[in-house]
Amino acid sequence: MFLMKRIISNHLSLNFWKRDEDDILVIWNQGDFELDCMLWYLNGIEPRIQFTIEKEKDGCLPFLDIHIRRESGQLVTK
């Protein structure tokens, strides 16, 4: 839990952060380069904990058993 608080407090550019066990959903409004830098930062904190990223494709992103789609600036789940 300390790691999550440290990350969130150091990176206020995160618009949304939801964690479920080892899965984290983040809404990121910065660019792809900044997202890659964030992944590099996260993976450098503790070598035994490594993060991966799955980016949305065509406005859609599966997360756990939920299908998340972006429509007119809103998130729609199914």
mmCIF file of the N, C-alpha and C atoms, coordinates in Angstrom:
data_MODEL
# 
_entry.id   MODEL 
# 
loop_
_atom_site.group_PDB 
_atom_site.id 
_atom_site.type_symbol 
_atom_site.label_atom_id 
_atom_site.label_alt_id 
_atom_site.label_comp_id 
_atom_site.label_asym_id 
_atom_site.label_entity_id 
_atom_site.label_seq_id 
_atom_site.pdbx_PDB_ins_code 
_atom_site.Cartn_x 
_atom_site.Cartn_y 
_atom_site.Cartn_z 
_atom_site.occupancy 
_atom_site.B_iso_or_equiv 
_atom_site.pdbx_formal_charge 
_atom_site.auth_seq_id 
_atom_site.auth_comp_id 
_atom_site.auth_asym_id 
_atom_site.auth_atom_id 
_atom_site.pdbx_PDB_model_num 
ATOM 1   N N  . MET A 1 1  ? 0.818   -1.193 0.000   1.00 0.00 ? 1  MET A N  1 
ATOM 2   C CA . MET A 1 1  ? 0.000   0.000  0.000   1.00 0.00 ? 1  MET A CA 1 
ATOM 3   C C  . MET A 1 1  ? 0.865   1.261  0.000   1.00 0.00 ? 1  MET A C  1 
ATOM 4   N N  . PHE A 1 2  ? 1.994   1.209  0.671   1.00 0.00 ? 2  PHE A N  1 
ATOM 5   C CA . PHE A 1 2  ? 2.896   2.360  0.693   1.00 0.00 ? 2  PHE A CA 1 
ATOM 6   C C  . PHE A 1 2  ? 3.340   2.729  -0.708  1.00 0.00 ? 2  PHE A C  1 
ATOM 7   N N  . LEU A 1 3  ? 3.648   1.736  -1.538  1.00 0.00 ? 3  LEU A N  1 
ATOM 8   C CA . LEU A 1 3  ? 4.097   1.983  -2.899  1.00 0.00 ? 3  LEU A CA 1 
ATOM 9   C C  . LEU A 1 3  ? 3.038   2.746  -3.682  1.00 0.00 ? 3  LEU A C  1 
ATOM 10  N N  . MET A 1 4  ? 1.779   2.346  -3.571  1.00 0.00 ? 4  MET A N  1 
ATOM 11  C CA . MET A 1 4  ? 0.704   3.017  -4.299  1.00 0.00 ? 4  MET A CA 1 
ATOM 12  C C  . MET A 1 4  ? 0.553   4.465  -3.839  1.00 0.00 ? 4  MET A C  1 
ATOM 13  N N  . LYS A 1 5  ? 0.605   4.712  -2.545  1.00 0.00 ? 5  LYS A N  1 
ATOM 14  C CA . LYS A 1 5  ? 0.488   6.085  -2.042  1.00 0.00 ? 5  LYS A CA 1 
ATOM 15  C C  . LYS A 1 5  ? 1.644   6.940  -2.544  1.00 0.00 ? 5  LYS A C  1 
ATOM 16  N N  . ARG A 1 6  ? 2.822   6.370  -2.578  1.00 0.00 ? 6  ARG A N  1 
ATOM 17  C CA . ARG A 1 6  ? 4.005   7.102  -3.058  1.00 0.00 ? 6  ARG A CA 1 
ATOM 18  C C  . ARG A 1 6  ? 3.859   7.467  -4.529  1.00 0.00 ? 6  ARG A C  1 
ATOM 19  N N  . ILE A 1 7  ? 3.413   6.527  -5.330  1.00 0.00 ? 7  ILE A N  1 
ATOM 20  C CA . ILE A 1 7  ? 3.252   6.771  -6.765  1.00 0.00 ? 7  ILE A CA 1 
ATOM 21  C C  . ILE A 1 7  ? 2.191   7.829  -7.010  1.00 0.00 ? 7  ILE A C  1 
ATOM 22  N N  . ILE A 1 8  ? 1.051   7.687  -6.366  1.00 0.00 ? 8  ILE A N  1 
ATOM 23  C CA . ILE A 1 8  ? -0.050  8.624  -6.581  1.00 0.00 ? 8  ILE A CA 1 
ATOM 24  C C  . ILE A 1 8  ? 0.338   10.028 -6.124  1.00 0.00 ? 8  ILE A C  1 
ATOM 25  N N  . SER A 1 9  ? 0.993   10.145 -4.990  1.00 0.00 ? 9  SER A N  1 
ATOM 26  C CA . SER A 1 9  ? 1.362   11.473 -4.489  1.00 0.00 ? 9  SER A CA 1 
ATOM 27  C C  . SER A 1 9  ? 2.437   12.127 -5.349  1.00 0.00 ? 9  SER A C  1 
ATOM 28  N N  . ASN A 1 10 ? 3.295   11.342 -5.981  1.00 0.00 ? 10 ASN A N  1 
ATOM 29  C CA . ASN A 1 10 ? 4.363   11.900 -6.813  1.00 0.00 ? 10 ASN A CA 1 
ATOM 30  C C  . ASN A 1 10 ? 3.911   12.207 -8.229  1.00 0.00 ? 10 ASN A C  1 
ATOM 31  N N  . HIS A 1 11 ? 2.800   11.648 -8.665  1.00 0.00 ? 11 HIS A N  1 
ATOM 32  C CA . HIS A 1 11 ? 2.355   11.833 -10.046 1.00 0.00 ? 11 HIS A CA 1 
ATOM 33  C C  . HIS A 1 11 ? 0.899   12.274 -10.062 1.00 0.00 ? 11 HIS A C  1 
ATOM 34  N N  . LEU A 1 12 ? 0.698   13.540 -9.849  1.00 0.00 ? 12 LEU A N  1 
ATOM 35  C CA . LEU A 1 12 ? -0.653  14.074 -9.793  1.00 0.00 ? 12 LEU A CA 1 
ATOM 36  C C  . LEU A 1 12 ? -1.293  14.171 -11.169 1.00 0.00 ? 12 LEU A C  1 
ATOM 37  N N  . SER A 1 13 ? -0.545  13.848 -12.234 1.00 0.00 ? 13 SER A N  1 
ATOM 38  C CA . SER A 1 13 ? -1.112  13.887 -13.582 1.00 0.00 ? 13 SER A CA 1 
ATOM 39  C C  . SER A 1 13 ? -2.057  12.717 -13.836 1.00 0.00 ? 13 SER A C  1 
ATOM 40  N N  . LEU A 1 14 ? -2.154  11.784 -12.903 1.00 0.00 ? 14 LEU A N  1 
ATOM 41  C CA . LEU A 1 14 ? -3.089  10.682 -13.054 1.00 0.00 ? 14 LEU A CA 1 
ATOM 42  C C  . LEU A 1 14 ? -4.494  11.192 -12.793 1.00 0.00 ? 14 LEU A C  1 
ATOM 43  N N  . ASN A 1 15 ? -5.371  11.058 -13.783 1.00 0.00 ? 15 ASN A N  1 
ATOM 44  C CA . ASN A 1 15 ? -6.746  11.527 -13.628 1.00 0.00 ? 15 ASN A CA 1 
ATOM 45  C C  . ASN A 1 15 ? -7.621  10.508 -12.916 1.00 0.00 ? 15 ASN A C  1 
ATOM 46  N N  . PHE A 1 16 ? -7.275  9.233  -13.047 1.00 0.00 ? 16 PHE A N  1 
ATOM 47  C CA . PHE A 1 16 ? -8.070  8.176  -12.433 1.00 0.00 ? 16 PHE A CA 1 
ATOM 48  C C  . PHE A 1 16 ? -7.163  6.990  -12.199 1.00 0.00 ? 16 PHE A C  1 
ATOM 49  N N  . TRP A 1 17 ? -7.272  6.379  -11.036 1.00 0.00 ? 17 TRP A N  1 
ATOM 50  C CA . TRP A 1 17 ? -6.438  5.233  -10.655 1.00 0.00 ? 17 TRP A CA 1 
ATOM 51  C C  . TRP A 1 17 ? -7.315  4.290  -9.861  1.00 0.00 ? 17 TRP A C  1 
ATOM 52  N N  . LYS A 1 18 ? -7.565  3.111  -10.375 1.00 0.00 ? 18 LYS A N  1 
ATOM 53  C CA . LYS A 1 18 ? -8.381  2.115  -9.669  1.00 0.00 ? 18 LYS A CA 1 
ATOM 54  C C  . LYS A 1 18 ? -7.612  0.801  -9.645  1.00 0.00 ? 18 LYS A C  1 
ATOM 55  N N  . ARG A 1 19 ? -7.463  0.246  -8.451  1.00 0.00 ? 19 ARG A N  1 
ATOM 56  C CA . ARG A 1 19 ? -6.692  -0.978 -8.275  1.00 0.00 ? 19 ARG A CA 1 
ATOM 57  C C  . ARG A 1 19 ? -7.601  -2.105 -7.817  1.00 0.00 ? 19 ARG A C  1 
ATOM 58  N N  . ASP A 1 20 ? -7.413  -3.280 -8.414  1.00 0.00 ? 20 ASP A N  1 
ATOM 59  C CA . ASP A 1 20 ? -8.114  -4.490 -7.995  1.00 0.00 ? 20 ASP A CA 1 
ATOM 60  C C  . ASP A 1 20 ? -7.095  -5.619 -8.002  1.00 0.00 ? 20 ASP A C  1 
ATOM 61  N N  . GLU A 1 21 ? -6.661  -6.029 -6.793  1.00 0.00 ? 21 GLU A N  1 
ATOM 62  C CA . GLU A 1 21 ? -5.601  -7.041 -6.663  1.00 0.00 ? 21 GLU A CA 1 
ATOM 63  C C  . GLU A 1 21 ? -4.366  -6.560 -7.408  1.00 0.00 ? 21 GLU A C  1 
ATOM 64  N N  . ASP A 1 22 ? -3.911  -7.304 -8.467  1.00 0.00 ? 22 ASP A N  1 
ATOM 65  C CA . ASP A 1 22 ? -2.712  -6.867 -9.199  1.00 0.00 ? 22 ASP A CA 1 
ATOM 66  C C  . ASP A 1 22 ? -3.045  -6.101 -10.466 1.00 0.00 ? 22 ASP A C  1 
ATOM 67  N N  . ASP A 1 23 ? -4.288  -5.761 -10.688 1.00 0.00 ? 23 ASP A N  1 
ATOM 68  C CA . ASP A 1 23 ? -4.684  -5.025 -11.889 1.00 0.00 ? 23 ASP A CA 1 
ATOM 69  C C  . ASP A 1 23 ? -5.001  -3.579 -11.527 1.00 0.00 ? 23 ASP A C  1 
ATOM 70  N N  . ILE A 1 24 ? -4.478  -2.664 -12.340 1.00 0.00 ? 24 ILE A N  1 
ATOM 71  C CA . ILE A 1 24 ? -4.683  -1.244 -12.093 1.00 0.00 ? 24 ILE A CA 1 
ATOM 72  C C  . ILE A 1 24 ? -5.205  -0.614 -13.383 1.00 0.00 ? 24 ILE A C  1 
ATOM 73  N N  . LEU A 1 25 ? -6.286  0.136  -13.259 1.00 0.00 ? 25 LEU A N  1 
ATOM 74  C CA . LEU A 1 25 ? -6.834  0.880  -14.389 1.00 0.00 ? 25 LEU A CA 1 
ATOM 75  C C  . LEU A 1 25 ? -6.487  2.343  -14.182 1.00 0.00 ? 25 LEU A C  1 
ATOM 76  N N  . VAL A 1 26 ? -5.839  2.941  -15.186 1.00 0.00 ? 26 VAL A N  1 
ATOM 77  C CA . VAL A 1 26 ? -5.433  4.337  -15.110 1.00 0.00 ? 26 VAL A CA 1 
ATOM 78  C C  . VAL A 1 26 ? -5.978  5.071  -16.324 1.00 0.00 ? 26 VAL A C  1 
ATOM 79  N N  . ILE A 1 27 ? -6.566  6.234  -16.084 1.00 0.00 ? 27 ILE A N  1 
ATOM 80  C CA . ILE A 1 27 ? -6.924  7.122  -17.188 1.00 0.00 ? 27 ILE A CA 1 
ATOM 81  C C  . ILE A 1 27 ? -5.818  8.155  -17.267 1.00 0.00 ? 27 ILE A C  1 
ATOM 82  N N  . TRP A 1 28 ? -5.170  8.196  -18.398 1.00 0.00 ? 28 TRP A N  1 
ATOM 83  C CA . TRP A 1 28 ? -3.973  9.015  -18.581 1.00 0.00 ? 28 TRP A CA 1 
ATOM 84  C C  . TRP A 1 28 ? -4.222  9.981  -19.724 1.00 0.00 ? 28 TRP A C  1 
ATOM 85  N N  . ASN A 1 29 ? -4.185  11.281 -19.453 1.00 0.00 ? 29 ASN A N  1 
ATOM 86  C CA . ASN A 1 29 ? -4.444  12.279 -20.486 1.00 0.00 ? 29 ASN A CA 1 
ATOM 87  C C  . ASN A 1 29 ? -3.175  12.938 -21.006 1.00 0.00 ? 29 ASN A C  1 
ATOM 88  N N  . GLN A 1 30 ? -2.025  12.469 -20.555 1.00 0.00 ? 30 GLN A N  1 
ATOM 89  C CA . GLN A 1 30 ? -0.763  12.983 -21.067 1.00 0.00 ? 30 GLN A CA 1 
ATOM 90  C C  . GLN A 1 30 ? -0.442  12.214 -22.350 1.00 0.00 ? 30 GLN A C  1 
ATOM 91  N N  . GLY A 1 31 ? 0.701   12.451 -22.942 1.00 0.00 ? 31 GLY A N  1 
ATOM 92  C CA . GLY A 1 31 ? 1.076   11.788 -24.181 1.00 0.00 ? 31 GLY A CA 1 
ATOM 93  C C  . GLY A 1 31 ? 1.640   10.391 -23.975 1.00 0.00 ? 31 GLY A C  1 
ATOM 94  N N  . ASP A 1 32 ? 1.853   9.699  -25.088 1.00 0.00 ? 32 ASP A N  1 
ATOM 95  C CA . ASP A 1 32 ? 2.414   8.348  -25.047 1.00 0.00 ? 32 ASP A CA 1 
ATOM 96  C C  . ASP A 1 32 ? 3.829   8.340  -24.480 1.00 0.00 ? 32 ASP A C  1 
ATOM 97  N N  . PHE A 1 33 ? 4.623   9.356  -24.817 1.00 0.00 ? 33 PHE A N  1 
ATOM 98  C CA . PHE A 1 33 ? 5.986   9.419  -24.300 1.00 0.00 ? 33 PHE A CA 1 
ATOM 99  C C  . PHE A 1 33 ? 5.975   9.507  -22.768 1.00 0.00 ? 33 PHE A C  1 
ATOM 100 N N  . GLU A 1 34 ? 5.101   10.374 -22.231 1.00 0.00 ? 34 GLU A N  1 
ATOM 101 C CA . GLU A 1 34 ? 4.998   10.526 -20.787 1.00 0.00 ? 34 GLU A CA 1 
ATOM 102 C C  . GLU A 1 34 ? 4.517   9.233  -20.125 1.00 0.00 ? 34 GLU A C  1 
ATOM 103 N N  . LEU A 1 35 ? 3.627   8.513  -20.799 1.00 0.00 ? 35 LEU A N  1 
ATOM 104 C CA . LEU A 1 35 ? 3.154   7.234  -20.274 1.00 0.00 ? 35 LEU A CA 1 
ATOM 105 C C  . LEU A 1 35 ? 4.295   6.219  -20.237 1.00 0.00 ? 35 LEU A C  1 
ATOM 106 N N  . ASP A 1 36 ? 5.100   6.195  -21.285 1.00 0.00 ? 36 ASP A N  1 
ATOM 107 C CA . ASP A 1 36 ? 6.265   5.300  -21.291 1.00 0.00 ? 36 ASP A CA 1 
ATOM 108 C C  . ASP A 1 36 ? 7.248   5.670  -20.185 1.00 0.00 ? 36 ASP A C  1 
ATOM 109 N N  . CYS A 1 37 ? 7.411   6.958  -19.930 1.00 0.00 ? 37 CYS A N  1 
ATOM 110 C CA . CYS A 1 37 ? 8.283   7.410  -18.835 1.00 0.00 ? 37 CYS A CA 1 
ATOM 111 C C  . CYS A 1 37 ? 7.724   6.969  -17.490 1.00 0.00 ? 37 CYS A C  1 
ATOM 112 N N  . MET A 1 38 ? 6.401   7.043  -17.334 1.00 0.00 ? 38 MET A N  1 
ATOM 113 C CA . MET A 1 38 ? 5.771   6.601  -16.094 1.00 0.00 ? 38 MET A CA 1 
ATOM 114 C C  . MET A 1 38 ? 5.990   5.108  -15.887 1.00 0.00 ? 38 MET A C  1 
ATOM 115 N N  . LEU A 1 39 ? 5.853   4.314  -16.947 1.00 0.00 ? 39 LEU A N  1 
ATOM 116 C CA . LEU A 1 39 ? 6.091   2.871  -16.849 1.00 0.00 ? 39 LEU A CA 1 
ATOM 117 C C  . LEU A 1 39 ? 7.542   2.606  -16.458 1.00 0.00 ? 39 LEU A C  1 
ATOM 118 N N  . TRP A 1 40 ? 8.462   3.325  -17.060 1.00 0.00 ? 40 TRP A N  1 
ATOM 119 C CA . TRP A 1 40 ? 9.883   3.186  -16.731 1.00 0.00 ? 40 TRP A CA 1 
ATOM 120 C C  . TRP A 1 40 ? 10.112  3.526  -15.254 1.00 0.00 ? 40 TRP A C  1 
ATOM 121 N N  . TYR A 1 41 ? 9.475   4.594  -14.780 1.00 0.00 ? 41 TYR A N  1 
ATOM 122 C CA . TYR A 1 41 ? 9.594   5.005  -13.377 1.00 0.00 ? 41 TYR A CA 1 
ATOM 123 C C  . TYR A 1 41 ? 9.049   3.915  -12.450 1.00 0.00 ? 41 TYR A C  1 
ATOM 124 N N  . LEU A 1 42 ? 7.854   3.424  -12.755 1.00 0.00 ? 42 LEU A N  1 
ATOM 125 C CA . LEU A 1 42 ? 7.238   2.392  -11.913 1.00 0.00 ? 42 LEU A CA 1 
ATOM 126 C C  . LEU A 1 42 ? 8.100   1.141  -11.840 1.00 0.00 ? 42 LEU A C  1 
ATOM 127 N N  . ASN A 1 43 ? 8.625   0.713  -12.975 1.00 0.00 ? 43 ASN A N  1 
ATOM 128 C CA . ASN A 1 43 ? 9.428   -0.507 -13.008 1.00 0.00 ? 43 ASN A CA 1 
ATOM 129 C C  . ASN A 1 43 ? 10.799  -0.329 -12.366 1.00 0.00 ? 43 ASN A C  1 
ATOM 130 N N  . GLY A 1 44 ? 11.203  0.914  -12.114 1.00 0.00 ? 44 GLY A N  1 
ATOM 131 C CA . GLY A 1 44 ? 12.481  1.172  -11.465 1.00 0.00 ? 44 GLY A CA 1 
ATOM 132 C C  . GLY A 1 44 ? 12.397  1.254  -9.944  1.00 0.00 ? 44 GLY A C  1 
ATOM 133 N N  . ILE A 1 45 ? 11.181  1.281  -9.401  1.00 0.00 ? 45 ILE A N  1 
ATOM 134 C CA . ILE A 1 45 ? 11.028  1.421  -7.949  1.00 0.00 ? 45 ILE A CA 1 
ATOM 135 C C  . ILE A 1 45 ? 11.436  0.151  -7.213  1.00 0.00 ? 45 ILE A C  1 
ATOM 136 N N  . GLU A 1 46 ? 10.910  -0.964 -7.636  1.00 0.00 ? 46 GLU A N  1 
ATOM 137 C CA . GLU A 1 46 ? 11.184  -2.254 -6.985  1.00 0.00 ? 46 GLU A CA 1 
ATOM 138 C C  . GLU A 1 46 ? 11.352  -3.306 -8.075  1.00 0.00 ? 46 GLU A C  1 
ATOM 139 N N  . PRO A 1 47 ? 12.588  -3.799 -8.283  1.00 0.00 ? 47 PRO A N  1 
ATOM 140 C CA . PRO A 1 47 ? 12.854  -4.743 -9.371  1.00 0.00 ? 47 PRO A CA 1 
ATOM 141 C C  . PRO A 1 47 ? 11.983  -6.006 -9.343  1.00 0.00 ? 47 PRO A C  1 
ATOM 142 N N  . ARG A 1 48 ? 11.510  -6.404 -8.166  1.00 0.00 ? 48 ARG A N  1 
ATOM 143 C CA . ARG A 1 48 ? 10.678  -7.615 -8.089  1.00 0.00 ? 48 ARG A CA 1 
ATOM 144 C C  . ARG A 1 48 ? 9.233   -7.365 -8.519  1.00 0.00 ? 48 ARG A C  1 
ATOM 145 N N  . ILE A 1 49 ? 8.859   -6.093 -8.643  1.00 0.00 ? 49 ILE A N  1 
ATOM 146 C CA . ILE A 1 49 ? 7.512   -5.734 -9.096  1.00 0.00 ? 49 ILE A CA 1 
ATOM 147 C C  . ILE A 1 49 ? 7.643   -5.048 -10.443 1.00 0.00 ? 49 ILE A C  1 
ATOM 148 N N  . GLN A 1 50 ? 7.122   -5.659 -11.478 1.00 0.00 ? 50 GLN A N  1 
ATOM 149 C CA . GLN A 1 50 ? 7.204   -5.090 -12.818 1.00 0.00 ? 50 GLN A CA 1 
ATOM 150 C C  . GLN A 1 50 ? 5.800   -4.884 -13.380 1.00 0.00 ? 50 GLN A C  1 
ATOM 151 N N  . PHE A 1 51 ? 5.566   -3.707 -13.934 1.00 0.00 ? 51 PHE A N  1 
ATOM 152 C CA . PHE A 1 51 ? 4.282   -3.332 -14.497 1.00 0.00 ? 51 PHE A CA 1 
ATOM 153 C C  . PHE A 1 51 ? 4.310   -3.500 -16.007 1.00 0.00 ? 51 PHE A C  1 
ATOM 154 N N  . THR A 1 52 ? 3.153   -3.771 -16.576 1.00 0.00 ? 52 THR A N  1 
ATOM 155 C CA . THR A 1 52 ? 2.975   -3.788 -18.025 1.00 0.00 ? 52 THR A CA 1 
ATOM 156 C C  . THR A 1 52 ? 1.811   -2.868 -18.357 1.00 0.00 ? 52 THR A C  1 
ATOM 157 N N  . ILE A 1 53 ? 1.728   -2.482 -19.610 1.00 0.00 ? 53 ILE A N  1 
ATOM 158 C CA . ILE A 1 53 ? 0.661   -1.583 -20.042 1.00 0.00 ? 53 ILE A CA 1 
ATOM 159 C C  . ILE A 1 53 ? -0.109  -2.230 -21.178 1.00 0.00 ? 53 ILE A C  1 
ATOM 160 N N  . GLU A 1 54 ? -1.415  -2.117 -21.106 1.00 0.00 ? 54 GLU A N  1 
ATOM 161 C CA . GLU A 1 54 ? -2.275  -2.451 -22.231 1.00 0.00 ? 54 GLU A CA 1 
ATOM 162 C C  . GLU A 1 54 ? -3.028  -1.177 -22.567 1.00 0.00 ? 54 GLU A C  1 
ATOM 163 N N  . LYS A 1 55 ? -2.752  -0.642 -23.746 1.00 0.00 ? 55 LYS A N  1 
ATOM 164 C CA . LYS A 1 55 ? -3.382  0.614  -24.159 1.00 0.00 ? 55 LYS A CA 1 
ATOM 165 C C  . LYS A 1 55 ? -4.663  0.320  -24.924 1.00 0.00 ? 55 LYS A C  1 
ATOM 166 N N  . GLU A 1 56 ? -5.552  1.299  -24.913 1.00 0.00 ? 56 GLU A N  1 
ATOM 167 C CA . GLU A 1 56 ? -6.805  1.139  -25.641 1.00 0.00 ? 56 GLU A CA 1 
ATOM 168 C C  . GLU A 1 56 ? -6.542  1.044  -27.142 1.00 0.00 ? 56 GLU A C  1 
ATOM 169 N N  . LYS A 1 57 ? -7.404  0.321  -27.819 1.00 0.00 ? 57 LYS A N  1 
ATOM 170 C CA . LYS A 1 57 ? -7.336  0.189  -29.275 1.00 0.00 ? 57 LYS A CA 1 
ATOM 171 C C  . LYS A 1 57 ? -8.697  0.549  -29.826 1.00 0.00 ? 57 LYS A C  1 
ATOM 172 N N  . ASP A 1 58 ? -8.724  1.509  -30.735 1.00 0.00 ? 58 ASP A N  1 
ATOM 173 C CA . ASP A 1 58 ? -9.981  1.980  -31.332 1.00 0.00 ? 58 ASP A CA 1 
ATOM 174 C C  . ASP A 1 58 ? -10.975 2.430  -30.273 1.00 0.00 ? 58 ASP A C  1 
ATOM 175 N N  . GLY A 1 59 ? -10.490 3.067  -29.210 1.00 0.00 ? 59 GLY A N  1 
ATOM 176 C CA . GLY A 1 59 ? -11.359 3.586  -28.156 1.00 0.00 ? 59 GLY A CA 1 
ATOM 177 C C  . GLY A 1 59 ? -11.880 2.538  -27.201 1.00 0.00 ? 59 GLY A C  1 
ATOM 178 N N  . CYS A 1 60 ? -11.367 1.292  -27.282 1.00 0.00 ? 60 CYS A N  1 
ATOM 179 C CA . CYS A 1 60 ? -11.851 0.203  -26.422 1.00 0.00 ? 60 CYS A CA 1 
ATOM 180 C C  . CYS A 1 60 ? -10.701 -0.392 -25.619 1.00 0.00 ? 60 CYS A C  1 
ATOM 181 N N  . LEU A 1 61 ? -11.032 -0.838 -24.403 1.00 0.00 ? 61 LEU A N  1 
ATOM 182 C CA . LEU A 1 61 ? -10.040 -1.462 -23.543 1.00 0.00 ? 61 LEU A CA 1 
ATOM 183 C C  . LEU A 1 61 ? -10.715 -2.497 -22.657 1.00 0.00 ? 61 LEU A C  1 
ATOM 184 N N  . PRO A 1 62 ? -10.281 -3.757 -22.739 1.00 0.00 ? 62 PRO A N  1 
ATOM 185 C CA . PRO A 1 62 ? -10.794 -4.743 -21.788 1.00 0.00 ? 62 PRO A CA 1 
ATOM 186 C C  . PRO A 1 62 ? -10.053 -4.598 -20.459 1.00 0.00 ? 62 PRO A C  1 
ATOM 187 N N  . PHE A 1 63 ? -10.791 -4.647 -19.360 1.00 0.00 ? 63 PHE A N  1 
ATOM 188 C CA . PHE A 1 63 ? -10.190 -4.590 -18.026 1.00 0.00 ? 63 PHE A CA 1 
ATOM 189 C C  . PHE A 1 63 ? -10.951 -5.567 -17.149 1.00 0.00 ? 63 PHE A C  1 
ATOM 190 N N  . LEU A 1 64 ? -10.251 -6.593 -16.678 1.00 0.00 ? 64 LEU A N  1 
ATOM 191 C CA . LEU A 1 64 ? -10.872 -7.675 -15.929 1.00 0.00 ? 64 LEU A CA 1 
ATOM 192 C C  . LEU A 1 64 ? -11.999 -8.250 -16.783 1.00 0.00 ? 64 LEU A C  1 
ATOM 193 N N  . ASP A 1 65 ? -13.220 -8.293 -16.293 1.00 0.00 ? 65 ASP A N  1 
ATOM 194 C CA . ASP A 1 65 ? -14.341 -8.815 -17.080 1.00 0.00 ? 65 ASP A CA 1 
ATOM 195 C C  . ASP A 1 65 ? -15.199 -7.690 -17.649 1.00 0.00 ? 65 ASP A C  1 
ATOM 196 N N  . ILE A 1 66 ? -14.631 -6.510 -17.749 1.00 0.00 ? 66 ILE A N  1 
ATOM 197 C CA . ILE A 1 66 ? -15.378 -5.336 -18.206 1.00 0.00 ? 66 ILE A CA 1 
ATOM 198 C C  . ILE A 1 66 ? -14.814 -4.867 -19.545 1.00 0.00 ? 66 ILE A C  1 
ATOM 199 N N  . HIS A 1 67 ? -15.697 -4.523 -20.455 1.00 0.00 ? 67 HIS A N  1 
ATOM 200 C CA . HIS A 1 67 ? -15.308 -3.931 -21.729 1.00 0.00 ? 67 HIS A CA 1 
ATOM 201 C C  . HIS A 1 67 ? -15.555 -2.430 -21.600 1.00 0.00 ? 67 HIS A C  1 
ATOM 202 N N  . ILE A 1 68 ? -14.495 -1.631 -21.674 1.00 0.00 ? 68 ILE A N  1 
ATOM 203 C CA . ILE A 1 68 ? -14.598 -0.184 -21.506 1.00 0.00 ? 68 ILE A CA 1 
ATOM 204 C C  . ILE A 1 68 ? -14.423 0.465  -22.874 1.00 0.00 ? 68 ILE A C  1 
ATOM 205 N N  . ARG A 1 69 ? -15.374 1.337  -23.216 1.00 0.00 ? 69 ARG A N  1 
ATOM 206 C CA . ARG A 1 69 ? -15.345 2.010  -24.508 1.00 0.00 ? 69 ARG A CA 1 
ATOM 207 C C  . ARG A 1 69 ? -15.503 3.506  -24.271 1.00 0.00 ? 69 ARG A C  1 
ATOM 208 N N  . ARG A 1 70 ? -14.749 4.292  -25.044 1.00 0.00 ? 70 ARG A N  1 
ATOM 209 C CA . ARG A 1 70 ? -14.845 5.748  -24.932 1.00 0.00 ? 70 ARG A CA 1 
ATOM 210 C C  . ARG A 1 70 ? -15.803 6.253  -26.004 1.00 0.00 ? 70 ARG A C  1 
ATOM 211 N N  . GLU A 1 71 ? -16.847 6.954  -25.558 1.00 0.00 ? 71 GLU A N  1 
ATOM 212 C CA . GLU A 1 71 ? -17.830 7.527  -26.482 1.00 0.00 ? 71 GLU A CA 1 
ATOM 213 C C  . GLU A 1 71 ? -18.129 8.962  -26.081 1.00 0.00 ? 71 GLU A C  1 
ATOM 214 N N  . SER A 1 72 ? -17.926 9.864  -27.001 1.00 0.00 ? 72 SER A N  1 
ATOM 215 C CA . SER A 1 72 ? -18.239 11.296 -26.770 1.00 0.00 ? 72 SER A CA 1 
ATOM 216 C C  . SER A 1 72 ? -17.660 11.807 -25.450 1.00 0.00 ? 72 SER A C  1 
ATOM 217 N N  . GLY A 1 73 ? -16.414 11.447 -25.171 1.00 0.00 ? 73 GLY A N  1 
ATOM 218 C CA . GLY A 1 73 ? -15.748 11.935 -23.975 1.00 0.00 ? 73 GLY A CA 1 
ATOM 219 C C  . GLY A 1 73 ? -16.169 11.254 -22.681 1.00 0.00 ? 73 GLY A C  1 
ATOM 220 N N  . GLN A 1 74 ? -16.984 10.213 -22.765 1.00 0.00 ? 74 GLN A N  1 
ATOM 221 C CA . GLN A 1 74 ? -17.393 9.471  -21.572 1.00 0.00 ? 74 GLN A CA 1 
ATOM 222 C C  . GLN A 1 74 ? -16.979 8.023  -21.708 1.00 0.00 ? 74 GLN A C  1 
ATOM 223 N N  . LEU A 1 75 ? -16.871 7.331  -20.571 1.00 0.00 ? 75 LEU A N  1 
ATOM 224 C CA . LEU A 1 75 ? -16.557 5.916  -20.567 1.00 0.00 ? 75 LEU A CA 1 
ATOM 225 C C  . LEU A 1 75 ? -17.845 5.121  -20.429 1.00 0.00 ? 75 LEU A C  1 
ATOM 226 N N  . VAL A 1 76 ? -18.015 4.140  -21.314 1.00 0.00 ? 76 VAL A N  1 
ATOM 227 C CA . VAL A 1 76 ? -19.182 3.278  -21.301 1.00 0.00 ? 76 VAL A CA 1 
ATOM 228 C C  . VAL A 1 76 ? -18.682 1.871  -21.027 1.00 0.00 ? 76 VAL A C  1 
ATOM 229 N N  . THR A 1 77 ? -19.296 1.190  -20.054 1.00 0.00 ? 77 THR A N  1 
ATOM 230 C CA . THR A 1 77 ? -18.869 -0.167 -19.704 1.00 0.00 ? 77 THR A CA 1 
ATOM 231 C C  . THR A 1 77 ? -19.926 -1.176 -20.100 1.00 0.00 ? 77 THR A C  1 
ATOM 232 N N  . LYS A 1 78 ? -19.449 -2.387 -20.333 1.00 0.00 ? 78 LYS A N  1 
ATOM 233 C CA . LYS A 1 78 ? -20.349 -3.481 -20.725 1.00 0.00 ? 78 LYS A CA 1 
ATOM 234 C C  . LYS A 1 78 ? -19.861 -4.759 -20.094 1.00 0.00 ? 78 LYS A C  1 
# 
